[in-house]
């Protein structure tokens, strides 16, 4: 996609299905585990090509993992029978998968975050041109600069951001320990998160990968994440259940691991 066109789309207030088609080049219908429709993009692992008529709008009922599938989820073990994911963790992951939804119209930022952070199956990975992602970040940066010129608005933005981060951190801690956990236990858990993240970084280097220049993910092909997961399977002191995936996601969100532009 040309840089000028990327900039034009990134500056729009909202995007629709026609913009999705132009930006991603993914047509209406099934794309792996995702259903692309006139009104949005939904995680639909039980879908088949031809499930939806072109232009027909449907709500999210019937999409995602079914209640029966979630109920019958099984734990995952490594080849050496180390528990990788408990039944409860698997069920929780599947329920999170079912929230993977992008409705049109959406903002450029929502589209970028959906594909980069909420694509639970990896089927949409690599569909966004690097020029469009860069244009969205550049536009938001310029918007923040304009916002900072107003002292009141700037203070409000900082306050909202601080509150958001505090709530998010509390939710993560409560999710692991419950609302009544002691502060010292929470601090130890945060320290364990960092040890998990460092273990992933160290293993990437050990396997010969540059954390900030990983080979781009390709649907249907083995990726470096699988190699790292397997190499750390014996680190049961750090990783159990879905801990590895959470550590990997935190590193991606913080920019400590990134993929090369396609």
C-alpha positions as CSV (number, residue, x, y, z in Angstrom):
1,X,0.0,0.0,0.0
2,X,1.3,3.4,-0.9
3,X,2.4,5.7,2.0
4,X,0.1,8.5,0.9
5,X,-3.0,6.1,0.8
6,X,-2.0,4.7,4.2
7,X,-1.8,8.1,5.7
8,X,-5.2,9.0,4.3
9,X,-6.8,5.9,5.8
10,X,-5.0,6.3,9.1
11,X,-6.5,9.9,9.5
12,X,-10.1,8.8,9.0
13,X,-12.5,8.9,11.9
14,X,-13.9,5.5,11.0
15,X,-13.3,2.6,8.7
16,X,-15.8,0.1,7.3
17,X,-15.8,-3.2,5.4
18,X,-14.6,-1.6,2.2
19,X,-11.6,-0.2,4.0
20,X,-10.9,-3.5,5.6
21,X,-10.8,-5.2,2.1
22,X,-8.4,-2.5,0.8
23,X,-6.1,-2.5,3.8
24,X,-5.9,-6.3,4.6
25,X,-6.7,-7.8,1.2
26,X,-8.8,-10.4,3.1
27,X,-12.1,-11.0,1.4
28,X,-15.6,-11.4,2.9
29,X,-16.2,-15.0,4.1
30,X,-14.0,-17.3,6.2
31,X,-10.3,-16.7,6.8
32,X,-9.0,-19.5,8.9
33,X,-10.9,-19.2,12.2
34,X,-12.3,-15.8,11.4
35,X,-15.6,-14.8,9.8
36,X,-15.3,-11.6,7.8
37,X,-18.8,-10.0,7.4
38,X,-20.3,-6.7,6.3
39,X,-20.7,-5.6,9.9
40,X,-17.4,-6.9,11.4
41,X,-14.8,-9.6,11.9
42,X,-15.5,-12.4,14.4
43,X,-13.6,-15.4,15.8
44,X,-15.6,-18.4,14.4
45,X,-13.6,-21.6,14.8
46,X,-16.6,-23.8,13.9
47,X,-17.3,-22.0,10.7
48,X,-17.0,-23.1,7.1
49,X,-16.7,-21.3,3.9
50,X,-20.1,-20.3,2.7
51,X,-21.6,-19.9,6.2
52,X,-22.5,-16.3,5.6
53,X,-24.2,-14.8,2.6
54,X,-22.5,-11.7,1.3
55,X,-24.0,-8.6,2.9
56,X,-25.9,-10.5,5.5
57,X,-25.5,-9.2,9.1
58,X,-25.4,-11.5,12.0
59,X,-24.8,-11.0,15.7
60,X,-22.1,-12.9,17.6
61,X,-24.4,-15.7,18.7
62,X,-23.3,-19.0,17.3
63,X,-19.7,-17.7,16.7
64,X,-16.7,-18.7,18.8
65,X,-16.3,-21.8,20.9
66,X,-19.6,-23.4,21.8
67,X,-20.5,-24.0,25.5
68,X,-20.1,-27.7,25.0
69,X,-16.6,-27.3,23.5
70,X,-15.5,-25.1,26.5
71,X,-17.0,-27.5,29.0
72,X,-15.1,-30.4,27.4
73,X,-11.8,-28.6,27.1
74,X,-8.8,-30.8,28.0
75,X,-5.5,-29.9,29.7
76,X,-2.3,-29.8,27.6
77,X,0.9,-31.6,28.4
78,X,4.4,-31.5,26.9
79,X,6.0,-34.6,25.4
80,X,7.7,-35.1,28.8
81,X,4.2,-34.9,30.4
82,X,4.8,-31.5,32.0
83,X,1.5,-29.7,32.4
84,X,1.4,-26.8,30.0
85,X,-2.2,-25.7,30.4
86,X,-4.8,-26.9,33.0
87,X,-8.4,-27.6,32.1
88,X,-9.5,-24.3,33.8
89,X,-6.8,-22.3,32.0
90,X,-7.9,-23.9,28.7
91,X,-11.5,-22.9,29.4
92,X,-10.5,-19.4,30.3
93,X,-8.5,-19.0,27.1
94,X,-11.4,-20.2,25.0
95,X,-13.8,-17.7,26.6
96,X,-11.2,-15.0,26.0
97,X,-11.0,-16.2,22.3
98,X,-14.8,-15.7,22.1
99,X,-14.3,-11.9,22.8
100,X,-12.1,-11.5,19.7
101,X,-14.5,-9.2,17.8
102,X,-14.1,-6.1,15.6
103,X,-17.3,-4.3,14.6
104,X,-17.6,-1.8,11.7
105,X,-17.4,1.1,11.7
106,X,-14.2,1.1,13.8
107,X,-11.3,3.5,14.2
108,X,-7.9,2.9,12.5
109,X,-6.4,2.3,15.9
110,X,-9.1,-0.3,16.8
111,X,-8.4,-2.1,13.5
112,X,-4.6,-2.2,14.2
113,X,-5.0,-3.3,17.8
114,X,-7.5,-6.0,16.8
115,X,-5.2,-7.6,14.2
116,X,-1.9,-7.2,16.2
117,X,-3.1,-8.0,19.7
118,X,-6.5,-9.7,19.6
119,X,-6.0,-12.2,16.7
120,X,-6.2,-15.3,18.9
121,X,-5.6,-17.9,16.2
122,X,-2.9,-16.0,14.1
123,X,-5.0,-16.3,10.9
124,X,-5.0,-12.5,10.4
125,X,-1.3,-12.1,11.3
126,X,0.7,-10.2,8.7
127,X,-2.4,-8.8,6.9
128,X,-1.7,-5.2,7.8
129,X,0.8,-3.3,5.6
130,X,3.7,-1.8,7.7
131,X,3.0,1.6,6.1
132,X,-0.6,1.6,7.5
133,X,0.6,0.7,11.0
134,X,3.2,3.4,10.9
135,X,0.8,5.9,9.7
136,X,-1.7,5.2,12.5
137,X,1.1,5.5,15.1
138,X,2.3,8.7,13.5
139,X,-1.2,10.2,13.4
140,X,-1.9,9.3,17.1
141,X,1.5,10.8,18.1
142,X,0.6,14.1,16.3
143,X,-2.8,14.1,18.0
144,X,-1.1,13.6,21.4
145,X,1.2,16.5,20.7
146,X,-1.7,18.8,19.9
147,X,-3.5,17.6,23.1
148,X,-0.5,18.4,25.3
149,X,-0.7,22.0,24.3
150,X,-3.7,22.4,26.5
151,X,-2.6,22.1,30.2
152,X,-6.1,21.0,31.4
153,X,-6.5,18.4,28.7
154,X,-2.9,17.1,29.2
155,X,-3.4,16.7,33.0
156,X,-6.7,14.9,32.3
157,X,-5.0,12.5,29.8
158,X,-2.3,11.7,32.3
159,X,-4.8,11.1,35.0
160,X,-6.9,8.8,32.9
161,X,-3.9,6.9,31.7
162,X,-2.6,6.5,35.3
163,X,-6.1,5.3,36.4
164,X,-6.3,2.9,33.5
165,X,-2.9,1.4,34.2
166,X,-3.6,1.0,37.9
167,X,-6.9,-0.7,37.2
168,X,-5.3,-3.0,34.6
169,X,-2.5,-3.9,37.0
170,X,-4.9,-4.6,39.8
171,X,-7.1,-6.7,37.6
172,X,-4.1,-8.8,36.5
173,X,-3.1,-9.4,40.2
174,X,-6.6,-10.1,41.3
175,X,-7.0,-12.5,38.4
176,X,-4.1,-14.6,39.7
177,X,-4.6,-14.3,43.5
178,X,-8.0,-12.9,44.3
179,X,-8.9,-9.5,45.6
180,X,-7.7,-10.1,49.1
181,X,-4.1,-10.9,48.4
182,X,-1.4,-9.3,50.6
183,X,0.7,-6.5,48.9
184,X,3.9,-8.5,49.5
185,X,2.5,-11.5,47.7
186,X,1.5,-9.2,44.8
187,X,5.0,-7.7,44.6
188,X,6.5,-11.2,44.5
189,X,4.2,-12.1,41.6
190,X,5.2,-9.0,39.7
191,X,8.8,-10.1,40.2
192,X,8.0,-13.5,38.9
193,X,6.5,-12.0,35.8
194,X,9.8,-10.2,35.1
195,X,11.7,-13.5,35.6
196,X,9.4,-15.2,33.1
197,X,9.9,-12.4,30.6
198,X,13.7,-12.5,31.0
199,X,13.7,-16.2,30.6
200,X,11.9,-15.8,27.2
201,X,14.4,-13.1,26.1
202,X,17.4,-15.2,27.2
203,X,16.1,-18.2,25.3
204,X,15.5,-16.2,22.2
205,X,19.1,-15.1,22.2
206,X,20.2,-18.7,23.0
207,X,18.3,-20.0,19.9
208,X,19.9,-17.3,17.7
209,X,17.0,-14.9,17.4
210,X,17.0,-11.1,17.8
211,X,14.1,-10.3,20.1
212,X,13.3,-7.1,18.3
213,X,13.7,-8.5,14.8
214,X,11.8,-11.9,14.8
215,X,10.9,-13.6,11.6
216,X,7.3,-12.6,10.8
217,X,4.6,-15.2,11.7
218,X,3.1,-17.1,8.8
219,X,-0.2,-18.9,9.2
220,X,0.3,-22.7,8.8
221,X,4.1,-22.5,9.4
222,X,6.0,-23.3,12.6
223,X,7.1,-20.1,14.3
224,X,9.9,-19.1,16.8
225,X,7.3,-18.9,19.6
226,X,6.8,-22.7,19.5
227,X,10.6,-23.3,19.7
228,X,10.9,-21.1,22.7
229,X,7.9,-22.7,24.4
230,X,9.4,-26.1,23.9
231,X,12.8,-25.0,25.1
232,X,11.3,-23.7,28.3
233,X,9.0,-26.7,28.9
234,X,11.3,-27.9,31.8
235,X,11.1,-24.5,33.6
236,X,8.2,-25.5,35.7
237,X,9.4,-23.1,38.4
238,X,8.4,-20.3,36.1
239,X,5.9,-21.5,33.6
240,X,2.7,-23.5,34.2
241,X,-0.7,-23.3,32.6
242,X,-1.0,-20.3,30.3
243,X,2.0,-18.4,32.0
244,X,4.2,-18.6,28.9
245,X,1.6,-17.1,26.6
246,X,0.9,-14.3,29.0
247,X,4.6,-13.6,29.3
248,X,5.0,-13.5,25.5
249,X,2.0,-11.1,25.2
250,X,3.5,-8.8,27.8
251,X,6.8,-8.7,26.0
252,X,5.0,-7.9,22.7
253,X,2.9,-5.2,24.3
254,X,6.0,-3.5,25.8
255,X,7.9,-3.7,22.6
256,X,10.6,-5.9,24.0
257,X,9.9,-8.5,21.3
258,X,8.9,-7.4,17.8
259,X,8.7,-8.9,14.3
260,X,10.5,-7.6,11.2
261,X,8.4,-5.6,8.8
262,X,7.0,-7.8,6.1
